[in-house]
């Protein structure tokens, strides 16, 4: 398998990307070719310094970088020699099987939407976040910001995309799907929740368990939690603050709270596009980059995008 890694994306690029690549290669990386996309003058000396000399690493020169504050569509159009633009070109032409970047999130989303394109039948792709459960398991919340305003049909599709991800990446058999709401009873909630409930209930591809509330998020009631991106992003940012509070209260060595740290999960995939695209946090460190590569490899190995396409063709 061939994975493209944007070496120039992130606040600490390319150093942390190089260290993350080193970390990944120190494990079991058999059969994986990494295409390190970035400025050769910066990347090659760091690869040599950190003794990343594997024949499976190939440097692809990209002299331009898309900054965080640049307009995504304009930057992708004008900076064809940027690491993100080259990465999407390699992915679209089949030279790599997945693309990873901790760079400009907007540019990554635009590239995923227009270079790779959604799976046929998917109305809108979605992004998710992993939720650590108190019992040691892991859940999935989506959407967490890509789609602030949603239609019921979109939430129904998010539920299916999330279920497939939970099955094939999180290894949850028959994941329980819950609809985020202000009460458990059917008929509760705003117009979106009320219209979404019957769609989820009638969807034979889902193990729908009904409405869930905010208090259920970190417990074992549901594995896949579905909401609009406005609500999901608020929950995500609140969860991040819980980790910050735990550290402020000197609970940094608590096994449960440590699971909230973004580096443990690396990045988030864009679910619903035709090929694996993984977006990392701007402050990604070596561990995060290593885990992003591992996630991309899992998505390729499980043929997650192919399984999603198959489900939507049905």
N, C-alpha and C positions, 0 to 999 in steps of 0.2 A: 504494500500500500504506500501511497505517496501523499505526504502532508505538507502543505505550505504554511510557513510560519513567518509572520510579519516581524522582522527584527527591529523595526523602527517605531513600533506602536507602544505607547506607555510612557509614564513619567520618567522611568529609569532605564529606558531603552538606549542603546542595544545591550547594555551590560546584563540586566536581569533576564533578558531573553536568551542570551548566551548561557548564563548560569542555569536557567531552566532547562535548556536543551541538554546541557551536561548532566543535569540531574536525571532527566528522562532516559538518556542513553546509558546511564550507570545501572539502570534496571533492566528488565527484559524488553528489549526493543527489536527483537529479531523480526526481519521482514519488513521493517518500516524505513522508508526513505524520507528524509526531511529536506525540504527545499527552503533554505534560509534566505528570505527576501529582504534586501536592505543595501545600504551604501557599503560597497566592498572595502573602502578605505577605513571605515569604522568597524565593520563586522569581522573581517579576516584577522586583524591583530588580536582581537578579543578571543576569537576561537583558538588561535595559537597560544595565547596566554593561559587560557583555561584548559588547554590540551584536548580540545574537541577536534579530534583528527579522524573520526570514523569515516570510512568510504561511503557510508549511507547519508552523509551530510553534503548537500550541494548548495553553494552560494549563488544566488541570482541577484545580479546587480540592479539596484533601484536607487538612483541618485536623488530622487525627490521624496518629500514627506508631506503628508496631509496633516496640518496642525489641528488641534482640538477646536479652535474657534473659527475654522474655515467653514464656509457653506458647503455641505456635503455634495450636492449635485454638481455645483459649479467646480469644486475642487477635483472631483473624479473626472470631469470632462476636460479640465485644463491641465491636470497633472497626470498625464498618461504614463509617466515614468515613475510614479510614486509606488511605494511598496504595496499599498492597498489596491491600486488599479492593476498593477502587474499580478498580484495574487488572484484577483477575480478573473483576469484574463486566463491565467493558467488553469483555474478551476473550470471556467466555462468551456475551455477547449480540451478538457480531459487530461491535461498533463499532470494535474494533481487531483487527489480524491477528496480533499477537505482543505479548508483555509481557516487560519486562526489569526486574530489580531486583538491587541489591547489598545489600538489607536482610536481615531475619531469614530464614535459609535454611530453617528448619523451616516457617515460615509459607508460604514459596514452594512448598515440596514439598507441604504440605497443600492449598494452593490449586490446585496443578496436578492433584493426585489427585482432589479432590472437587468443584472448580468446573469444571474442564475435562474430567477423567476420562481414563483410559487408552483407547487405541485398542482396538476390539473384538478380542479374541483375545490381547491382551498381558496376561500374568499379573501382571507388576510392571514399572513404568517403571525406568529406570536412568540414572545420571549417569556421564559419562566424563571423561577428561582427555587433552589432546593431548600426544604424546610427541615431542620433537625427536630425529631420527635423525642419526647422525654424518655420513651421506652427504648431508645437506641436505634429505632428505625428512621427512615427518611421519607419525607413527603415532597410534593411538588405543587407550587402555586403558580397559576397563570391566568391572565396576562399580568405582567408587572410593569407595564409602562409603554409598550409599543402602540397599543390601541386604547386611547383614553376613553373614547366613545365607541360602544359596541352595539351590535344587533343581536337578538336572541340566537339567530342561526350561526353567528360567529362564535358565541360562547359554546354552542353545541359542538362546533368543530374543534375549538380549543380543548374541550373535554376529551375528544378522541385522540388528538395529537398528544396531549399530556398522558393519556392512558398508555399509548404505544411507547412513549419515552419511559414511563415508569416500568413497563414490562421488560423492555429490552436493554435499558441502560441501568435503571435502579434495581432490576431483578425482583420486581414485585409481581407475583402471580395474581391475575384477576384484580387489579387495583380498584379500590373503592373510590368512587367519584362523588364529591359533594359540591353543592352550589353555595357560595358565600352569600349569606343573607342576614337579616336582622331578627330572624326567628326560625325555629325548626319546622313549624307547621306549613303545609302546602297552602299557597295563596298569600303568604307573607311577602313583604318587600316592595320595592318600587316596580314600575311598569316593566323594566328590563328583566328583573328577577322573576316576576309573575309570568312573563311570556316565555322565559327560558326553561322554567321548571318542566312543563309538559313535553318539550322537545327532548330533554335529557331523559325523562321518564320513559318515553316511547322509543328511545334509541337502543336497539338490541345489541349494539356493539359495545355498550357501556355497562359497568356494574354500578348503576346510580343508586345512592343510598339516601338521597333527599337533600334538604337544606342543612347547612352547618353554620355555626356562628363564630365570631371572632375568638371566643374562648376555647374553641375546638382545634385551633390551628396547630398547636404544639403537642397535641395528644393524638390518639390512634383512631379517631373516628373516621377520617378520610385520608386516602393516600394522594389523591389528585384533587386540588381545590381550585374551583373555577370562578373567575370574576372578571369585570372589565379592568382595563389597564390603569384607570384612575384610582380605583379602590386598591388594586394589587400593588401599585407603587407606594401608596401610603402604608400598607402593611409591611412592605419590604423595608422602607426607611425606618419604620418603628422597630422592626426586628433588628436592624443594624444598630439602633440606639440602645437596645437591650444589651447587646454585646459591649458597647461603649460603657454603659452603666455598670455592667459586671466588672469591667476592668477598673472603673473609677472606685468601685467598692472593694477592690483588691480580691476579686473572685477569678482572677486570670488563670488560675490553675484548676478551676472547676472543669471536669471532663465534659459536662453538657454544654456549658457556655463556650468552651473552646471550639465546639462544632459550628458555631455561628460565623467563624472567621472565613471570609471569602476565599482565602488561599486554598482551603481544603477542597474546594470545588472547581477552582480555576476560572471558568467562565461559563457563560450561558449560551446554548445553541439557539439559532433562529429556527424554530419549528414550523414546518409547513413549506419550506423551500426545497428545491429538487436535489440539492447536494449539501453535505455538512458544512455549516458556517458557524464558527464559535467566536463569541465576542468576550474579551476579557476586561477586567476592571482596569481603569487608567493607572492605578497605583500597583499593578501586578508586580509581584516579586518572583524569585526563581521558582519557589514551590508552586505558585499559581500557574506559571508558564508550563512547568512540568505536568501539572494536572490537566491543563488545557490540551496538551498534546495527547495525553492518555484518553481524555474524553473523545477527541476527534478519532483516535484509533478505534475506540469502542463503537462509535457511530458507523465507521466504515465496516468494521468486522461484522457487526450485527445487521448490516444493510438496513439501518433504520429508515432512511429516506425511501428506499424501495418498498419497505413494508407499509409506510405511510401512503405511498402512491397506490399500492395494491388495495388498501382499505378504502381509499377515496374513489377508486375506480368501481368499487362495489356499491 
